[in-house]
Amino acid sequence: MNTSTQLANDQSRANAYLVKEVLESTPQKLLLKVFDFAIVNCKKGNVENTNKALSELIKALNFDNPEAREMSLGLLQLYQYSQEEMRKKNNEVVLQILTGLRDTWQTVFSAGL
């Protein structure tokens, strides 16, 4: 088997693993994965991918539930601010916001709240 065939097979197995992992993940784990993706890309200075992740976080906000609406509005403003700061190449500011939010969500999910 040549190197390119081996690489293609390895990539196919990795993709199948990722698809299985995503399909079997809880909404909480998926949220943390989006944060992880955003954080990694923010560290790399990848504006496009960081802002794509932030867009997904925006789409996940819940404005229908009256109890969640106020928090969702606050998060929306924070995510939009982060997108703007990424466009300005202020990665460190965005990284602090993203890691702080991810750590907070991790704590909430671990506590079962």
Secondary structure, DSSP 4 states (H G I P E B T S, - for coil): --HHHHHHHHHHHHHHHHHHHHHH--HHHHHHHHHHHHHHHHHHT-HHHHHHHHHHHHHT---SSHHHHHHHHHHHHHHHHHHHHHHTT-HHHHHHHHHHHHHHHHHHHHHT-
